[in-house]
Amino acid sequence: MESVSSRKFLSTLLLFLILSFLLASASASLASRGKALLHWKASLQSQGSLKSWNLDTSPCDWTGITCNITRRGRRVIREINLYQMGLAGTLNALNFSPLPSLVSLKLTFNKFYGSIPPTIAALSKLTSLDLCANNFTGIIPPQTSSLTKLNSLNLSDNQISGSIPPWLSNMTRLNFLYLYQNNFSGTIPKKLGNLTKLEILWLSENHLSGFIPREIGNLAELTELMLSQNNLTGSIPTSFGNLTKHLWHNHLSGSIPHEIGNLVSLTNLDMSANLLYGPIPASIGNLTKLGLLHLFENRISGTIPHEIQNLVSLRDVGIQTNHLDGSIPAGIGNLTELEILHLFDNQISGSIPYELGNLRKLNGLALQINQISGSIPPSFGSLTNLNTLSLFSNLLSGSLPREFSNITNWKVLQLSNNSFSGHLPHDICKGGVLTHLALVKNNFEGPIPKSLKNCTSLIRLWLELNQLSGDISESLGVYPHLYYINLSFNRLSGELSPNWGGCYNLSTLGISNNKITGNIPPELGKLTQLQVLDLSSNNLSGEIPKDLSKLTRLYNLSLSNNQLVGEVYPEFGELLNLEILDLSTNRLRGRIPEQLGNCMKIRSLKLGDNHLNGSIPFQIGNLVNLAEFLDLSHNSFIGEIPSQFGKLDKLQVLNLSHNELTGRVPPSLSYMISLSSVDLSYNELEGPLPNNRIFQNASLEWFIHNKGLCGVVKGLPSCGSFTTSKDDSNKHHKLLLLITIPSLGILFLLFLFVVFGLLILKRKKDTREVASIEFGGFSIWNFNGVDAYKGIIEATEDFDDKYCIGTGAYSTVYKARLPSGEFVAVKKFHPLEIENSPSMQTFWSEVRALTQIRHRNIVKLYGFCSNAPNKFLVYEYMERGSLADILPSEGALEFDWSKRVDVVKHIAHALSYMHHDCTPPLVHRDITSNNILLDSEYKACVSDFGIARLLKPDSSNWSMLAGTRGYLAPELAYTMRVTEKCDVYSFGVIALEIIMGKHPGELISTLSSPIGENILLKDILDSRPSPPTTQDELITIVMIALQCLDNNPRSRPTMQIVSQQLSTFKAQPNSRPFDMV
């Protein structure tokens, strides 16, 4: 009995010891794993939410750690999930060896950086690895090929580079592979076709190139394939099977294969923004499960196939911006699930099918920019869910159907540029949600709809160029959200109501060319956001309210062709942003206030056809940005023309005719090198005219009815003609003999000295001959060329390195102070390179470009020297250097948001001028931050026209690839055709660079459109300046930049449109933090 008890006791004791040993072993093992994790935690720069990770508790109780108990009772770490815990650091200090049982590692949405360590291969049991949304760099380590048990691998949204490794095909258990939003390059490995269990493959937003391998079509289990926003080329493989395809924003070319009709289970087909051409195959009608069809921004031609009527599940159709022709198939009316139909920007003709009225769920219909004719069918009255209708720029006519009154929730209605007639529906804003109404350039007549008076939701209202009539004060009310309104070129009457002062968000108010009477209400002075006020060509009377001087954002004030009286107030000099001032053809009296000279941004000043008197204030000569018009004609000005006008070297048209001006024409007017027209007729002027190009080629009519002008103008007397009497002639000859005979000996002695002197001077002249008079008929140097050359050589001590401020491939730039005290920038071309063709072409291209253009935001060329060895260009000196110098420096702190916004505007204005105001258009081809120069006031000027190109209408404009990597438009990779859209793309890069404070680089490929889906504004902004006080301007700039960066050149806006959009900002204080935008 005792022995039995003893045996039981011994057995129990032995079992206890074994369990104790196992538990101790397990605890020791778990502790070693904990120590490995704690060691890694200590290496992190930010430990976020890992406070529970300490020696006082078991690792199984730590945040983000999940443990399991094995069959032997051991506790092991199975999962580590540190999703969005605010961690920052690397994985270098993490020892993976003590974690052999780990099956899931998730480090998503942190700030880990550095490379993925090869030691991660120790996690041999890993089935899920998720490192998404960090900053990992480098390549995928080859050692990870041993992780063959993985069924999910997510490395997306990092900066991993290199090629996609073919050995990923060893992970045959993979169901999900996410590699999007990285820097992968090269081709897609064919071996990925071996991953037959793959259900999702996302490779979008990388730099992948080449063809899509047909082997991808072997992935029979694949449900989602994302290859968008890469550089893929070639055609779509016919082997593609049952996939939900997203192939948008690539460079896929070729036609859409007929075999696409085999994908009968397809639900989404998105191949937008590629280079696809040819017709839409009729076999697309087999895809009856299709809910989304996006083929926009390609080169697809032909007609819309009638088989599209079979796609009864379609909700969203976007085939805009292609080359489609023919008519809209009536069968589209069978697609009763359709909510969005976008067919705009094609060559579609014919009428709008009546059957579209069957689309009762339709809320957005966009058919603009086509050749559609006929009228809007009455069946549209059945589209009661429709809130957006865009039909502008077609050939439509007739009146709007009465049935339109059934549509009560209009948000956007755009019918501009057609031939519609009749009255507008009176209840167009019945639902009270209308925001945009555009009816420009039609034949609408009758009153403005009554429902608009209380339509407080309005944001933009375009009604110009119609025949609308009625009392404007009875038709319109107060609109707190209204940003833009243009009622110009109608037949509206009545007086302007004081209620306009309640539209406090208004940026543009245009009511020109109507029949408005009465006074200008002083309440307009409350519109502090107003930038454009155009009330010209009406019957307004009374004085101009002084309250308008409070509109400090105003840049266009046009009140011409009215019956306004009173004077031009000195307070107008407070409108420092004014660029256009037109008060012509009124009854204004008094003097021009000298304070007007404070409006330094004015580029067009028209005060003609009034009753102004007194002398012209010399301060007008301070308006150095005057570029378009200075018209003071048909007044009663007296005195002389101010010599300060010579500083207006950008001015193109000067009209001082029909006044009482006296004295001589100032010689300084010869410095007005941009003049194309100057009218000084009907004054009391006398004396010689300046002898420069504009006066040499002038018409006599510009100078008639003056007191005694003379000069080179044909029809005017010469200023140097005179006659002498016979006696005077005899005396003259005798005097010559007395002087000449004694002088012959002296002249002979000097002859030898002269010969030798000429030989020496000839050599020196070869090195300092300066093109100082004209180049191509355009005067570019306004002082003695030789003296200027000497001054430059002395100022730079013969181009000593200590005056160097920049060096390029072909030239070096020096800062020189001329004897006059003026600083200039001298670009000297390298002597060893200048005779080579590229350098020579660069030199002359820059000279030709800058002597044919003149704009306040284009760097001014003073002159050039073209004789070896010193070939150089002389520019105005820009004190702050280039944008590339400022952004990475401490100066970026002073470069605040208002200055950055202005710089973006300046660049846009310059490019708009080059593309749309030059004939032929001029394309810069190298818009970079190095070629944007800033003066002391942060005015930006475009410089470096060495590879600029004039676009000739009779030429294909093909060219060798030129420009700077990182700014080149993507189409230049496969075509050498130069267009304005190449500069537009570069502008998009520059705009983002200014906002971010650095070159956007690889980020460009990861930015999605529209803004706000995948990135927050706070993640883009440069963090160095003080936080911005307005957000609308910055949001607008980013949105415009993204449009400019569109891979399809046709989809990029023109610089004229960009310039206009940037000139009509709606700025308001932040209503919400940037991390919500």
FIMAR-338532 format. One record per residue (C-alpha): residue in three letters; z, x, y. Coordinates in steps of 0.25 Angstrom, whole numbers, plus 2048, in hexadecimal, padded with zeros to 3 digits. Example, Ala and Ser with C-alpha at 12.3 -4.5 7.8 and 13.67 -1.06 7.14 Angstrom:
BEGIN
Ala81F8317EE/Ser81D8377FC/
END
This chain:
BEGIN
Met800800800/Glu80480B809/Ser7F7813806/Val7EF807809/Ser7F5805816/Ser7F4814819/Arg7E5813816/Lys7E380781F/Phe7EB80F82A/Leu7E281B828/Ser7D5813828/Thr7D980C835/Leu7DD81983B/Leu7D081F838/Leu7C881483D/Phe7D081484A/Leu7CD82384B/Ile7BF821849/Leu7BE816853/Ser7C681E85D/Phe7BC82A85B/Leu7B082185D/Leu7B681A869/Ala7BA82786F/Ser7AC82D86C/Ala7A5821872/Ser7AE82287E/Ala7AB830880/Ser79C82D87E/Leu79D822889/Ala7A582B892/Ser79A836891/Arg78F82C895/Gly7988278A1/Lys79A8368A5/Ala78B8378A5/Leu78982B8AE/Leu79482F8B7/His78E83D8B9/Trp7818368BD/Lys78882D8C7/Ala78F8388CE/Ser78183E8D1/Leu77C8328D8/Gln77B8328E7/Ser77E8238E7/Gln78781D8DC/Gly78580F8E1/Ser78C8058D7/Leu79280F8CD/Lys7A080E8D1/Ser7A48098C4/Trp79F8168BD/Asn7AB81F8BB/Leu7B48258B1/Asp7BF81A8B1/Thr7B68108AA/Ser7AD81089E/Pro79E8128A1/Cys79B80489A/Asp7A37FE8A6/Trp79B8058B1/Thr7917FD8BA/Gly7837FD8B4/Ile7878028A6/Thr7867F9899/Cys78C7FE88C/Asn78A7FA87E/Ile7927FC871/Thr78B802866/Arg78D7FF857/Arg79780A856/Gly79F804862/Arg79A80E86C/Arg79880A87A/Val78B810880/Ile78480E88D/Arg77880588B/Glu773802899/Ile7748088A7/Asn7707FE8B2/Leu7728038C0/Tyr7697F98C7/Gln7697FA8D6/Met7778018D7/Gly7748098E3/Leu7738168DC/Ala76C8238E1/Gly7698308DA/Thr7628368CE/Leu7638358BF/Asn7648448BD/Ala7738448BB/Leu7738398B1/Asn77483E8A2/Phe76D83489A/Ser77183B88C/Pro77F83488B/Leu77882788C/Pro77082687F/Ser77281787D/Leu76D81388B/Val762808889/Ser761804898/Leu76180C8A5/Lys75F8048B2/Leu76080B8BF/Thr7578028C7/Phe7588008D7/Asn76080D8DA/Lys75C81A8E2/Phe75B8238D6/Tyr75182F8D9/Gly74C83B8D3/Ser74583C8C5/Ile7488358B9/Pro74F83F8B0/Pro7498438A3/Thr75684289C/Ile75583389D/Ala74E834890/Ala75B836889/Leu75D82688A/Ser75582487D/Lys75A81687B/Leu755811889/Thr74E804889/Ser74E802898/Leu74C80C8A3/Asp74C8068B1/Leu74C8108BD/Cys7448068C6/Ala7468068D6/Asn74B8148D8/Asn7458218DE/Phe7438298D1/Thr7388338D2/Gly73083D8C9/Ile7298398BC/Ile72E8328B0/Pro73483D8A8/Pro72C83F89B/Gln73983F893/Thr73B830895/Ser72F82E88B/Ser73A82F880/Leu740821885/Thr73881A87B/Lys74280E87A/Leu73F80A888/Asn73A7FC88A/Ser73B7FB899/Leu7398078A3/Asn73A8048B2/Leu7378108BC/Ser7318078C7/Asp7348098D6/Asn7368188D6/Gln72E8248DA/Ile72B8298CC/Ser71E8318CC/Gly7148378C2/Ser70C8308B8/Ile7108258AF/Pro71382D8A2/Pro70B829896/Trp71782B88D/Leu71C81E892/Ser714818887/Asn71E81E87D/Met728813882/Thr722809879/Arg72D7FF87A/Leu72B7FE889/Asn72A7EF88E/Phe72C7F289D/Leu7267FE8A5/Tyr7287FE8B4/Leu72380A8BC/Tyr71F8038C9/Gln7218088D7/Asn7218178D4/Asn7188238D7/Phe7118248C9/Ser7038298CA/Gly6F882C8C0/Thr6F28228B6/Ile6F98178AE/Pro6FB81D8A0/Lys6F2817895/Lys6FD81988B/Leu70580E892/Gly6FC80588A/Asn70580987E/Leu711801883/Thr70D7F587C/Lys71B7EE87E/Leu71A7F088D/Glu71C7E2895/Ile71C7E78A3/Leu7157F38A9/Trp7177F68B8/Leu7108028BE/Ser70D7FC8CC/Glu70F8048D9/Asn70D8128D5/His70181C8D7/Leu6FA8198C9/Ser6EB81B8C9/Gly6E081B8C0/Phe6DC80F8B6/Ile6E58058B0/Pro6E48098A1/Arg6DE7FF898/Glu6EA80288E/Ile6F37FA897/Gly6EC7EE891/Asn6F27F1884/Leu7007ED889/Ala6FF7DF883/Glu70E7DC886/Leu70C7DF895/Thr70F7D489E/Glu7107DB8AC/Leu7077E78B0/Met7097EC8BF/Leu7007F78C3/Ser6FF7F38D2/Gln6FF7FC8DE/Asn6F98098D7/Asn6EC8108D8/Leu6E680B8CB/Thr6D780A8CB/Gly6CC8058C1/Ser6CB7F88BB/Ile6D57EF8B4/Pro6D47F18A5/Thr6CF7E689D/Ser6D97E8892/Phe6E47E289B/Gly6EB7D8893/Asn6F67CD895/Leu6FC7D38A2/Thr7027CE8AF/Lys6FA7D88B7/His6FD7DE8C5/Leu6F37E88C9/Trp6F37E68D8/His6F27F28E2/Asn6EB7FC8DA/His6DD8018DB/Leu6D77FA8CF/Ser6C97F88D0/Gly6BE7F28C8/Ser6BC7E38C5/Ile6C67DA8BF/Pro6C37DA8B0/His6BE7CE8A9/Glu6C87D089E/Ile6D37CC8A7/Gly6D17BE8A3/Asn6D77C2895/Leu6E57C389C/Val6E77B4899/Ser6F77B689B/Leu6F67BD8A8/Thr6FF7B68B2/Asn6FD7C08BE/Leu6F17C88C2/Asp6F27D18CE/Met6E77DB8D0/Ser6E87DB8E0/Ala6E57E68E9/Asn6DC7EE8E0/Leu6CD7F28E0/Leu6C87E88D7/Tyr6BA7E38D9/Gly6B17D98D2/Pro6B37CA8D0/Ile6BF7C38CA/Pro6BC7C18BB/Ala6BA7B38B7/Ser6C37B68AB/Ile6CF7B58B4/Gly6CE7A68B2/Asn6D47A98A4/Leu6E27AD8AA/Thr6E779F8AB/Lys6F67A48AB/Leu6F37AC8B8/Gly6FD7A98C3/Leu6FA7B48CD/Leu6EC7BA8D0/His6EB7C58DA/Leu6DE7CD8DC/Phe6DF7CF8EB/Glu6DB7DB8F2/Asn6D07E08E9/Arg6C17E08EA/Ile6BE7D48E1/Ser6B17CD8E4/Gly6AA7C18DF/Thr6AF7B38DE/Ile6BC7AD8DA/Pro6B97A98CC/His6BA79A8C9/Glu6C279D8BC/Ile6CE79F8C6/Gln6D07908C5/Asn6D57928B6/Leu6E279A8BB/Val6EA78E8BD/Ser6F77968BD/Leu6F479E8C9/Arg6FE79D8D5/Asp6F97A98DD/Val6EB7AE8DF/Gly6E87BA8E8/Ile6D97BE8E9/Gln6D97C28F7/Thr6D27CE8FE/Asn6C77D08F4/His6B87CE8F5/Leu6B77C08EF/Asp6AC7B68F3/Gly6A77A98EF/Ser6AF79C8F1/Ile6BD7988EC/Pro6BC7928DF/Ala6C07838DF/Gly6C77858D2/Ile6D378C8D9/Gly6D777E8DC/Asn6DB77D8CD/Leu6E67888CF/Thr6F177E8D2/Glu6FC7888D1/Leu6F67918DC/Glu7007958E7/Ile6F97A08EE/Leu6EA7A28EF/His6E57AE8F7/Leu6D67B08F8/Phe6D57B6906/Asp6CD7C290B/Asn6C17C0902/Gln6B37BB904/Ile6B57AD8FE/Ser6AC7A2904/Gly6A9794902/Ser6B3789905/Ile6C2787901/Pro6C277F8F4/Tyr6C77718F6/Glu6CE7738E8/Leu6D877D8EE/Gly6E07708F3/Asn6E476F8E4/Leu6ED77B8E6/Arg6FA7738E9/Lys70377F8E7/Leu6FB7888F0/Asn70478E8FB/Gly6FB79A900/Leu6EC79A902/Ala6E57A6908/Leu6D67A5909/Gln6D47AD916/Ile6C97B7919/Asn6BE7B1911/Gln6B17AA914/Ile6B679C910/Ser6B0791918/Gly6B1782919/Ser6BE77A91C/Ile6CC779916/Pro6CB76E90B/Pro6D476290E/Ser6DA764900/Phe6E276F906/Gly6EB76490A/Ser6F07648FC/Leu6F67728FD/Thr70376D902/Asn70A77A8FD/Leu701783905/Asn70878B910/Thr6FE796912/Leu6EF795915/Ser6E67A091A/Leu6D879D91C/Phe6D57A6928/Ser6C87AE92A/Asn6BF7A5922/Leu6B379B926/Leu6BB78E925/Ser6B978392F/Gly6BC774931/Ser6C976E934/Leu6D676F92D/Pro6D7764923/Arg6E1759926/Glu6E775B919/Phe6ED76891E/Ser6F975F923/Asn6FE75E915/Ile70176D915/Thr70F76D91C/Asn71477B919/Trp70A784920/Lys710792921/Val70379A924/Leu6F5793928/Gln6EA79D92C/Leu6DC79892F/Ser6D87A2939/Asn6C97A693B/Asn6C279A936/Ser6BB78F93D/Phe6C578393B/Ser6C5778945/Gly6CC76B948/His6DA76994B/Leu6E6770944/Pro6F076893C/His6FB763944/Asp705764939/Ile702773935/Cys710777937/Lys71676A930/Gly71E772926/Gly72477B931/Val722788929/Leu71478C930/Thr71579B933/His7077A0935/Leu6FB79893B/Ala6EE79F93D/Leu6E2797942/Val6DB7A194A/Lys6CC7A094E/Asn6C9792949/Asn6C4786951/Phe6D177E950/Glu6D377495C/Gly6DD76A961/Pro6EC76D963/Ile6F577695C/Pro6FC76F951/Lys708767955/Ser71076C949/Leu70F77A94F/Lys71877795A/Asn725777952/Cys720780947/Thr72B78B949/Ser72779293C/Leu71B798943/Ile71A7A7943/Arg70B7A9946/Leu7017A094C/Trp6F27A394E/Leu6EA798955/Glu6E17A095E/Leu6D279F95F/Asn6D179095D/Gln6CF784966/Leu6DD77E966/Ser6E2776972/Gly6EE76F977/Asp6FA77297F/Ile70077F97A/Ser70E77B97E/Glu70E76E976/Ser70877496A/Leu712780968/Gly721782967/Val72B78C965/Tyr729796959/Pro73579F956/His72E7A694B/Leu7207A7952/Tyr71B7B5952/Tyr70C7B4956/Ile7047A995C/Asn6F67A9962/Leu6F079D968/Ser6E57A4970/Phe6D779F972/Asn6D9790971/Arg6D978597B/Leu6E878397C/Ser6EE77E989/Gly6FB77B990/Glu706785994/Leu70E78F98D/Ser71C789989/Pro72979198C/Asn72C78E97D/Trp72479A97A/Gly7307A297D/Gly73779D971/Cys72D7A4967/Tyr7357B0968/Asn72F7B795C/Leu7217B6962/Ser7197C3962/Thr70B7BE966/Leu7087B296F/Gly6F97B0972/Ile6F47A4979/Ser6E87AA980/Asn6DB7A3984/Asn6E0795985/Lys6E378B990/Ile6F278E992/Thr6F778B9A0/Gly70478C9A8/Asn70D7989A9/Ile7117A399F/Pro71F79F99B/Pro72A7A999D/Glu7307A5990/Leu7267AE989/Gly72F7BA98E/Lys7387B6983/Leu72E7BA978/Thr7347C8976/Gln72C7CA96A/Leu71F7C7971/Gln7147D2970/Val7077CA973/Leu7067C097E/Asp6F87BB981/Leu6F67AF98A/Ser6E97B4990/Ser6DD7AB994/Asn6E579E997/Asn6E87979A4/Leu6F779C9A6/Ser6FC79D9B4/Gly7087A29BC/Glu70F7B09BB/Ile7117B89AF/Pro71F7B79AB/Lys7287C39AD/Asp72F7BF9A0/Leu7237C5998/Ser7287D399C/Lys7337D0992/Leu7297D0986/Thr72B7DF983/Arg7247DF976/Leu7177D997D/Tyr70B7E297B/Asn7007D897E/Leu7017CF98B/Ser6F47C898E/Leu6F57BD999/Ser6E67BF99E/Asn6DD7B49A3/Asn6E77AB9A9/Gln6EB7A79B7/Leu6F87AF9B7/Val6FE7B39C5/Gly7097BC9CA/Glu7097CB9C8/Val70B7D49BC/Tyr7197D79BC/Pro7207E59BB/Glu7287DF9AF/Phe71B7E09A7/Gly71E7EF9A7/Glu7297EC99D/Leu71F7E8992/Leu71F7F698C/Asn7187F197F/Leu70D7EB987/Glu6FF7EF982/Ile6F67E5987/Leu6F87DE995/Asp6ED7D5999/Leu6F07CD9A6/Ser6E27CC9AB/Thr6DA7C19B1/Asn6E67BA9B8/Arg6EB7B99C6/Leu6F57C39C6/Arg6F97CA9D3/Gly7007D69D8/Arg7017E59D4/Ile7017EA9C6/Pro70F7EE9C3/Glu7117FD9C1/Gln71B7FA9B6/Leu70F7F69AD/Gly70D8059AB/Asn71A8049A2/Cys7127FD998/Met70D809991/Lys708802985/Ile6FD7FA98C/Arg6EF7FC987/Ser6E87F198E/Leu6EB7EC99C/Lys6E37E19A3/Leu6E77DC9B1/Gly6D97D99B6/Asp6D47CD9BD/Asn6E17CA9C5/His6E57CC9D3/Leu6ED7D89D1/Asn6EE7E29DD/Gly6F47EF9E2/Ser6F17FD9DC/Ile6F07FF9CD/Pro6FE8069C9/Phe6FC8149C4/Gln7068109B9/Ile6FA8099B2/Gly6F68179AF/Asn7028199A6/Leu6FD80F99C/Val6F781A994/Asn6F5810988/Leu6EB80898F/Ala6E0808986/Glu6D87FB987/Phe6D77F5995/Leu6DC7F89A3/Asp6D77EC9AB/Leu6DB7EB9B9/Ser6CE7E59BE/His6CC7D99C7/Asn6D87DB9CF/Ser6DB7E09DD/Phe6E17EE9DA/Ile6E07F99E5/Gly6E28089E6/Glu6DD8129DD/Ile6DC8139CE/Pro6E881A9C9/Ser6E58289C4/Gln6EF8259B9/Phe6E581D9B2/Gly6DF82A9AD/Lys6EB82A9A2/Leu6E581D99C/Asp6DD825992/Lys6DD81A987/Leu6D880F991/Gln6CA80A98D/Val6C77FF998/Leu6CB8019A6/Asn6C77F69B0/Leu6CB7F79BF/Ser6C07EF9C4/His6C07E59D0/Asn6CC7EB9D7/Glu6CD7F29E5/Leu6D08009DF/Thr6CD80C9E8/Gly6CC81B9E8/Arg6C68249DD/Val6C68229CE/Pro6D082B9C9/Pro6CA8379C2/Ser6D68359B7/Leu6CE8299B2/Ser6C58349AB/Tyr6D18359A1/Met6D082799D/Ile6C882C991/Ser6C881F989/Leu6C2816994/Ser6B680E98F/Ser6B580599B/Val6BA8079AA/Asp6B67FD9B5/Leu6BA8019C3/Ser6AF7F89CA/Tyr6B27EF9D6/Asn6BC7F89DD/Glu6BC8029E9/Leu6BC80F9E1/Glu6B581C9E5/Gly6B282A9E1/Pro6AE8309D4/Leu6B082A9C6/Pro6B78339BB/Asn6AD83A9B3/Asn6B08379A5/Arg6A9830999/Ile6AD82199D/Phe6A88239AC/Gln69C82B9A8/Asn69781F99F/Ala69C8149A8/Ser6958089AD/Leu6928079BC/Glu6987F99BB/Trp6A67FF9B9/Phe6A58059C7/Ile69D7FC9D0/His6A27F79DD/Asn6AB8029E1/Lys6AC80A9EE/Gly6A58179EA/Leu6A681C9DB/Cys69D8279D6/Gly69C82F9C9/Val6948309BD/Val6928219BA/Lys68481D9BB/Gly6818159C8/Leu68C81C9D0/Pro6898279D9/Ser68C8359D5/Cys69983B9DB/Gly6928499DD/Ser6868469E4/Phe68484B9F3/Thr6788509FC/Thr67885CA06/Ser67085EA13/Lys665868A14/Asp66D871A1E/Asp679870A15/Ser670875A0A/Asn66B881A12/Lys679885A15/His67C884A07/His67188DA02/Lys675898A0D/Leu683898A09/Leu67F89A9FA/Leu6778A69FE/Leu6828ACA06/Ile68C8AA9FA/Thr6828AD9EE/Ile67C8BB9F3/Pro68A8C29F4/Ser68F8BC9E8/Leu6848C19DF/Gly68A8CF9DD/Ile6978C99DA/Leu6918BF9D0/Phe68A8CA9C9/Leu6968D29C7/Leu69D8C69C2/Phe6928C39B8/Leu6968CD9AE/Phe6A58C89AE/Val69F8B99AC/Val6978BD9A0/Phe6A38C3999/Gly6AC8B899E/Leu6A38AD998/Leu6A28B498B/Ile6B18B498A/Leu6B38A698F/Lys6A98A1985/Arg6B18A6979/Lys6BE8A097F/Lys6B6893982/Asp6B3892973/Thr6C1891970/Arg6C588797B/Glu6B987E97D/Val6C087097D/Ala6B886397C/Ser6BE85E989/Ile6B485498E/Glu6AE84B984/Phe6AD849975/Gly6A383E971/Gly6A383997F/Phe6B283797F/Ser6BA840989/Ile6C6845982/Trp6CB85098B/Asn6CF84E999/Phe6D285B99E/Asn6CC86999E/Gly6C986D990/Val6CA87C992/Asp6D787A999/Ala6DC87198E/Tyr6D887B984/Lys6DF88698B/Gly6EB87E98D/Ile6EC87A97E/Ile6EA88997A/Glu6F588D984/Ala6FF882980/Thr6FE885971/Glu6FE894973/Asp6F089496C/Phe6F688A962/Asp70289295E/Asp70A88C952/Lys71688995B/Tyr70E87D961/Cys70A878953/Ile70F869951/Gly707866944/Thr6FD86C93A/Gly6F2864932/Ala6E8868928/Tyr6DD86B933/Ser6E586D93F/Thr6F2871946/Val6F8869952/Tyr6FF86F95E/Lys70786A96A/Ala70186F977/Arg70686D985/Leu6FB86E98F/Pro6FC87499D/Ser6FD8659A2/Gly70A86499A/Glu70385A991/Phe70685C982/Val6FB85B978/Ala6F985C969/Val6EE866965/Lys6E8865957/Lys6E2872954/Phe6D9873948/His6DB87F93E/Pro6D088A942/Leu6CE88D933/Glu6CB87F92F/Ile6C487993B/Glu6B687D937/Asn6B887792A/Ser6B2869929/Pro6BF861926/Ser6C6867932/Met6BA86693B/Gln6B8857937/Thr6C785593A/Phe6C685B948/Trp6B985394C/Ser6BE846946/Glu6CB84694E/Val6C384995B/Arg6B983E958/Ala6C3834954/Leu6CD836960/Thr6C283796B/Gln6BD829967/Ile6CA822966/Arg6D581F970/His6E281896D/Arg6F1819971/Asn6F581C963/Ile6EA826960/Val6EE834963/Lys6E6838970/Leu6DC84496F/Tyr6DB84C97C/Gly6D1856978/Phe6CB86096D/Cys6C686E96C/Ser6BB870962/Asn6B787F964/Ala6BC888959/Pro6C688E957/Asn6CF88495E/Lys6CB87695A/Phe6D686D95E/Leu6D985E963/Val6E285B96E/Tyr6EB84E96D/Glu6F6848974/Tyr70384D970/Met70C844968/Glu71A84896A/Arg72184395D/Gly716848954/Ser711841947/Leu718835940/Ala71983E934/Asp72284893C/Ile72B83D941/Leu72D834935/Pro73483F92C/Ser73C845938/Glu74984293F/Gly73F83C94A/Ala73E830940/Leu74C82B945/Glu746829953/Phe73A82394D/Asp74081594D/Trp73A808948/Ser734804955/Lys72D811957/Arg728811948/Val72280394A/Asp71B807957/Val71581394F/Val70F80A944/Lys70980194F/His70380D956/Ile6FC81294A/Ala6F7804947/His6F2803955/Ala6EA810954/Leu6E480D947/Ser6E07FF94B/Tyr6D9805957/Met6D280F94E/His6CD805944/His6CA7F994D/Asp6C87FE95B/Cys6BF80A959/Thr6B0809956/Pro6AE80E94B/Pro6BC80C945/Leu6C4819944/Val6CC81C937/His6D6827938/Arg6D7829929/Asp6E483292A/Ile6EF829930/Thr6FC83092C/Ser709833932/Asn705841936/Asn6FA83B93E/Ile702831946/Leu708838952/Leu71383395B/Asp71683596A/Ser723836971/Glu724827971/Tyr720825963/Lys712820966/Ala70A82395A/Cys6FC82995A/Val6F282A94F/Ser6ED83994E/Asp6E4842945/Phe6D783C944/Gly6D184893D/Ile6CC83F931/Ala6CA832939/Arg6BD82B936/Leu6B482193E/Leu6B0815935/Lys6A1813938/Pro69C805935/Asp68F80B92F/Ser696814926/Ser69E813919/Asn6A981B91E/Trp6AB823912/Ser6B3830913/Met6BA83B90C/Leu6C9839909/Ala6D183D915/Gly6DF83A91A/Thr6ED83D916/Arg6F383A908/Gly6FD82F909/Tyr6F6827914/Leu6E882690E/Ala6E481890A/Pro6E38168FB/Glu6D48128FB/Leu6D08208FF/Ala6D48248F1/Tyr6C781D8EC/Thr6BE81B8F8/Met6BB824904/Arg6B781990D/Val6BF81A91A/Thr6C480D920/Glu6CE80992B/Lys6D780491F/Cys6D981291B/Asp6E1814929/Val6E8806926/Tyr6EE80C919/Ser6F3818920/Phe6F981092B/Gly701809920/Val70681691B/Ile70A81A929/Ala71180D92C/Leu71A80E920/Glu71C81D923/Ile722819931/Ile72A80E92B/Met730816920/Gly731823927/Lys72982B91D/His71C82A916/Pro71C81E90C/Gly715826902/Glu7178218F4/Leu71F8158F9/Ile71180F8FD/Ser70D80C8EF/Thr71B8058EC/Leu71B7FC8F8/Ser7177EE8F4/Ser7107E38FD/Pro7157DA903/Ile7217E2909/Gly72E7DE904/Glu72C7DB8F5/Asn72F7E98F0/Ile7357F18FB/Leu73F7EE907/Leu73C7F2915/Lys7497FA915/Asp74380390A/Ile737806913/Leu73D809921/Asp741817925/Ser750817925/Arg751822930/Pro74F81993D/Ser75980F941/Pro75780193A/Pro74C7F9941/Thr74F7EE949/Thr7437E6945/Gln73D7E4938/Asp7307DC93A/Glu7287E8940/Leu72C7F1934/Ile7297E692A/Thr71C7E3930/Ile7187F2930/Val71C7F4922/Met7147E791E/Ile7087EC926/Ala7097FA920/Leu7097F4912/Gln6FC7EC915/Cys6F67F991A/Leu6F980090D/Asp6F27F6905/Asn6E97FD8FA/Asn6DE7F48FD/Pro6D87F890B/Arg6D27EA90D/Ser6E17E590D/Arg6E67EE918/Pro6E67E8926/Thr6DE7EE931/Met6E57F793B/Gln6E27ED945/Ile6E97E293E/Val6F57EC93B/Ser6F57F094A/Gln6F67E194E/Gln7017DE944/Leu7097E9949/Ser7077E5958/Thr70D7D7955/Phe71A7DB94E/Lys7257D094E/Ala7317D894F/Gln73F7D194E/Pro74D7D694B/Asn7517D893C/Ser7557CB936/Arg7587D1929/Pro75B7DF924/Phe74F7E891F/Asp7547E8911/Met7507D9910/Val7427DC915/
END
